[in-house]
Amino acid sequence: MQIHEKLRVMRQWKGWTQEALAEKLGCAVNTYAKIERGETTIKLDKLEQIAQVIGVDVQELIDANDKTVFNFAENCTHSNLAHTIVLTEAQCIHELEKGQLIIEQQGKEIGWLKEEIARLKEIIDLLKQFKAET
């Protein structure tokens, strides 16, 4: 994950708009937006300022390890996450596959429940018919 992508995600986790963060940094919204889109080179002093405002170490922003998502959740007051999530790409793929299997199974169960509801409605109709005849 590149620095500008980390900045966007961290800002969003804080629940801040680009405007709010730009204001905290004392810069124009357009200037910060360009940083977040990766359209401008960010100087180290500005990166240090951003890291301080967000509440992370600069090292977390410049760490080139693509296998680590970053340790940020515990610093977020906006997020309800109670723990830090650190996953490799392979783990993410595995979790996605598990999620897809769960969704597939839920679809099957919903289909079965719809069939069961239809059968129960038939039984109720038969009972009503029997009651009416007696």
C-alpha positions as CSV (number, residue, x, y, z in Angstrom):
1,M,0.0,0.0,0.0
2,Q,1.5,3.3,-1.0
3,I,1.7,6.3,1.3
4,H,-1.1,8.3,-0.3
5,E,-3.4,5.2,0.0
6,K,-2.5,4.8,3.7
7,L,-3.2,8.5,4.3
8,R,-6.7,8.1,2.7
9,V,-7.6,5.0,4.7
10,M,-6.3,6.5,8.0
11,R,-8.2,9.7,7.4
12,Q,-11.4,7.8,6.7
13,W,-10.9,5.6,9.8
14,K,-10.7,8.8,11.8
15,G,-14.0,9.8,10.2
16,W,-12.4,13.0,8.8
17,T,-13.1,14.6,5.5
18,Q,-10.3,15.9,3.3
19,E,-11.4,19.4,4.2
20,A,-11.1,18.6,8.0
21,L,-7.6,17.2,7.7
22,A,-6.5,20.0,5.4
23,E,-7.7,22.5,8.0
24,K,-5.8,20.6,10.8
25,L,-2.7,20.8,8.6
26,G,-3.2,24.4,7.7
27,C,-3.1,23.8,4.0
28,A,-5.6,24.1,1.1
29,V,-8.0,21.2,0.5
30,N,-6.8,20.9,-3.1
31,T,-3.2,20.6,-1.9
32,Y,-4.1,17.8,0.5
33,A,-6.3,16.1,-2.0
34,K,-3.4,16.0,-4.5
35,I,-1.3,14.3,-1.8
36,E,-3.9,11.8,-1.1
37,R,-4.4,11.0,-4.8
38,G,-0.6,10.5,-5.1
39,E,-0.4,13.4,-7.6
40,T,2.3,15.3,-5.8
41,T,5.6,14.5,-4.1
42,I,5.3,14.9,-0.4
43,K,8.2,16.3,1.6
44,L,9.4,14.7,4.8
45,D,8.4,17.6,7.0
46,K,4.9,17.6,5.6
47,L,4.7,13.8,6.0
48,E,5.8,14.2,9.6
49,Q,3.1,16.9,10.2
50,I,0.4,14.6,8.7
51,A,1.6,11.7,10.8
52,Q,1.5,13.7,13.9
53,V,-2.1,15.0,13.2
54,I,-3.3,11.5,12.4
55,G,-1.5,10.1,15.4
56,V,0.9,7.6,13.8
57,D,4.6,7.3,13.4
58,V,6.1,8.4,10.1
59,Q,7.6,4.9,9.8
60,E,4.1,3.4,9.6
61,L,3.5,5.6,6.6
62,I,6.7,4.9,4.7
63,D,7.1,1.2,5.6
64,A,7.5,-0.6,2.3
65,N,6.3,-3.9,3.6
66,D,3.3,-4.7,1.4
67,K,2.4,-7.7,3.4
68,T,1.4,-5.7,6.5
69,V,-1.7,-3.6,6.4
70,F,-0.8,-1.2,9.3
71,N,-1.2,-0.9,13.0
72,F,-3.8,1.9,13.2
73,A,-7.1,0.7,14.6
74,E,-6.2,1.1,18.2
75,N,-5.6,4.9,17.7
76,C,-8.9,5.5,16.0
77,T,-11.7,6.9,18.1
78,H,-14.1,6.9,15.1
79,S,-13.7,3.1,14.5
80,N,-15.4,0.6,16.7
81,L,-12.6,-1.9,16.1
82,A,-11.2,-3.1,19.4
83,H,-8.1,-4.8,17.9
84,T,-5.5,-4.3,15.2
85,I,-5.9,-6.2,12.0
86,V,-2.7,-7.4,10.3
87,L,-3.2,-9.7,7.3
88,T,-1.0,-10.9,4.5
89,E,-2.4,-10.9,0.9
90,A,-2.7,-14.7,1.1
91,Q,-4.7,-14.4,4.3
92,C,-7.0,-11.8,2.8
93,I,-7.6,-14.1,-0.2
94,H,-8.4,-16.9,2.2
95,E,-10.8,-14.8,4.2
96,L,-12.5,-13.7,1.0
97,E,-12.9,-17.3,-0.1
98,K,-14.4,-18.2,3.4
99,G,-16.8,-15.3,3.1
100,Q,-17.9,-16.4,-0.4
101,L,-18.5,-19.9,0.9
102,I,-20.6,-18.5,3.8
103,I,-22.6,-16.4,1.4
104,E,-23.2,-19.4,-0.8
105,Q,-24.3,-21.6,2.1
106,Q,-26.6,-18.8,3.4
107,G,-28.2,-18.7,-0.1
108,K,-28.8,-22.4,0.1
109,E,-30.3,-22.1,3.5
110,I,-32.6,-19.3,2.4
111,G,-33.8,-21.4,-0.5
112,W,-34.5,-24.3,1.9
113,L,-36.4,-22.0,4.3
114,K,-38.5,-20.7,1.5
115,E,-39.5,-24.2,0.5
116,E,-40.2,-25.0,4.1
117,I,-42.5,-21.9,4.4
118,A,-44.3,-23.0,1.3
119,R,-44.9,-26.5,2.7
120,L,-46.1,-25.1,6.0
121,K,-48.5,-22.8,4.3
122,E,-49.9,-25.8,2.4
123,I,-50.4,-27.6,5.8
124,I,-52.1,-24.6,7.3
125,D,-54.4,-24.3,4.3
126,L,-55.3,-28.0,4.6
127,L,-55.9,-27.6,8.3
128,K,-58.2,-24.6,7.7
129,Q,-60.0,-26.6,5.0
130,F,-60.4,-29.6,7.4
131,K,-61.7,-27.3,10.2
132,A,-64.2,-25.7,7.9
133,E,-65.5,-29.1,6.8
134,T,-66.1,-30.3,10.3
